[in-house]
Amino acid sequence: MKKRWSNLLLVAAVVGFSSCSKDDNENNGIFKGAQISFHEGKAHSWIQVSKEGKPEKLGISINDKAWNNLPVGGDGGHNHANSVTLPLHAKALTLTPFKHIGLDWNPAGHEPEEVYTLPHFDFHYYLINEGERMAIPPYEQNPTGFDNVPAAGYFPANYIAPPGGVPQMGKHWLDATAPELNGSTFTETFLFGSYNGKVNFWEPMVTKLFIEQSNGFVRAIPQPQKFQTAGYYPTKMKIKRTGGNREITLEDFVYREATN
């Protein structure tokens, strides 16, 4: 009898563990990446998938404990001191062209001076794996890699690239029509990146203040005419407050064919 009860308890434990694991990883089509420690709190990526198996949202969540312990001040610049990598769930790796996310907090902003020198986040959605990204050197060590830019059409119209580039990121492409480049104060914008002839990231860049003041904000993402890799690409970006989390999401995915 004791053996029978032991077996039943073992089966119940396994079933219970399986149920919890499923609940942790799947809830209404949402699949979460691993939680990462970030300034005394946590951050993670997640993807929402439709019943038809198509991506609907690819998001970043930062909990309140992390948000309320973000460091302030500093000298500015891309120094990676407040950067973490957010792994993607296998569903996101399968359904989108993105490979991982760089969550970068800039407490004193970064160049260009008097444009992006406000406390803000760079949310890099990378189209290359982390090893490839980490191998990107300073501009001075390989200017050819940074200056080898993709052909016209792989970035939206009106996008321009300042000279140089950032190690472990790449060359940043800016919207020449963005308000902050035309006399207005920076709040939010959308960038793209490249290195060695490849588009290597899509990037919402948003000030901390704007995130706190703009629950429900939605903007269209400028679209390239050409895509180097086939897959589902987002057409909108959204800011949302959900429970104890701040969320940045890429949404309204459209399938794009690779073009030469």
N, C-alpha and C positions, 0 to 999 in steps of 0.2 A: 504493500500500500504506500509506504514511504517513497519507494522508487517511482511509483506511478505519479504521486503528487510532485515529486521533483521534476519529472519529465514535463508535466503540465505547466509548472512554473517556468521552466526553461523556455518552452514554446511561447508562453505569454510574454516573457521578457524579450524574446526575439521579435515577436510581432509588435510589441510596444516600441522597441528601438527602431524598427523599420518605419513605423508610423511617424515617430518624431523626426526621423531623418527626412522623410518626405515632406513633412510640414515645414521643416527648416529650409528646405531647398526649393519647394514649389508651393506657391499659394496664389491661386487665380492666375496661373500662367506666368508668375514672377519667379525667376531663378537668380539666386544671389551668389556673387563671388565671395571669396574669403574676406572676413573682417580684418582690417589692418589697424594697428595702433597709430594714432595720430594726435599729438599734443594732449595727452592724458585721456583722450576719448577714442572713438572708433570711426572708421570710414570704410565703405565698401561699394562695389559696383553691383549692378543688377540689370537684368533684361526682362522685359515683359513680352510674351509671345502669344499670338492669337491662337484660337482653336484650330485654325488652318495651318499653323506652324510658321507664321510669318512674324518677323520682329515688329513690335509696335513702339517700344521705348527702350532706350539704353541709358541708364542713369547712374549718378553718383550720389550717395547719401553720406552726410557728415552729421554725426550726432551732436547734441547740445554741449556735452562735456568737452568735446574737442573744440567746438566753436567758441565756447566761453574761455578757453585757455590758449587761444592763438597768441603767439608772441607779437609784440609791437615794436616799432622803431627799427633801427638798423641803418645801414648805409645804402641799401637798395641794390639793384642788379640781380642778374640770374646767378645766384650762388648755390642753388640746390640744397641749402641748409634746411629748408622747410618743405622738402619734397618727399613724397612716398609713391610707390607703385601700387596700383590697385589691379589685382588679377581679374580677368573676366571669367565668368562661368562658361563651361564648354558649349552651352547653347549659343552664347554670344560669339564665340570663336567660329562656330559653324555657320551662323546665319548672317554675320556682318563681316566686313573686311578688317575690322579692328582687332588688334592683338593684345593690347593692354592699355591702361590709362595712367597718365602721370598727373597726380594731384599736387599742384605747386602753389604754396602760399607765399606771397611777396609782401611782407609787412611794411616796407617802404617803397614798394613799386620797383620799376626798372626803367631803363631807357626806352624811348627817347625822353630826355629831360623835359619836365613841365607838360608832358602828355600822359605817360603811364606811371608817373611817380606818385600814385595814390595806392593805399593798401588794397590789394586785389588778389584774385585767384587766377591762375592759368590752368585750365582743365584740358590737358592734352590727350586726345583720343588717337593713339598711335596705330598706324597701319603697318608697322614693323615690329618684330619681337624685341624684347628688352635687351637681349645681348647685342643686337644690331644698333640699337639706340645708344647704349652705354659706350659703344666703340666709336661714336662720332667725336672727333677730337676738337680742340680749339681751332678757330679759323686759321690762325697763323701756321698751324701744323699741316693743314691740307686745304688751302684756299680753293684748289681745283674742285674738290668735292662739294663745297658750298656753292661755288659759282657755276657748277654744272646743273642748270635748272631745267625743269620739265618744259616741253614745247608749249607754245601758246594753245590755250583751250583747256589745259588741265587745272587752271585756276579760274575763278569767276572773272568776268570783265571788271575793269577798274582796280584790280589788285596789283600792288607794287611790292617790291622787296628792297628794303634798305641794304646798304653794303654790309658785308660781314656775315656772322652767324653765331649761334650759341652751341657750345659743346653739349653732348648728350641730348640735344634737341634737333637742331638744324637751322636752316634759314627760315625766317618768319616773313610771311606775306600778309600785307595790310590792305584793307579796303580804303582806297584813296578818297572815297566819298564819305567815310565815317565822320560823324560830328566832331570827335576829339581831334581829328587831323585838320579840322577847318574852323578852329576857334572856340569850340564848345568844351565843357568839362567832361572828362571821360567817365562813363558809367558802365557800359557794356559794349562789346564788339565781338566780331568773329574773325579768326585768323586761320591761315593754312600754313603748312610747313613743307620743306623739301630738303633733300640731301642726295647728292650724287645722281641727279637726274630723276629721282622718284619723289612723288608726293608721300610724305611720311607722317603727317598728322593733320587732324581737324581740331580747332581749338576755340571754344567759348572762353572769353576773358572778361571777368566781371568783378567790379569792386565789392568789397565786403558790405559797404553801406547800401549799395543798390540791391544786393541779395536780401538784406534785412528789410528793405522798404518795398520790395516788389513781388510779393507773393502772387503767383498766378501769371506773371509776365510771360509772354510768348513772342518770339520773333522768327521771321523766316531766315533760313540759312542761304546765303548766295550760292548758286549752283554752278559748278564747272560745266563746260560743254562736253568734255571728254573724261574718261575714267580709265586708269591703268589696270585696275583689277575689277572683275565683275563681282556684283553682290548688291545687297540692300544698303542704301545710303540714306541718311536722315535729311529732311527738308525743313525742320523746325527745331528750335531750342526753347526750353521752358524752365522757369524758376518756380519752385514750389516749396511750401512749408508743410510737412506731413508729420504729425505727432511730434516726436522729439528730434526730428531730422530736418536739415536743409538739403534740398535736392536740386540738382542740375540734370536735365534730361535732354537727349536728342530724340526726336519723335518724327512721326509721319514718314516712315521709310518707304523708299521707292527702289525697285530693282533696276540696276544699271548694267548694261553690257560693257565689256572692256573694248576700248577703241584705240586704234593706232594713230 
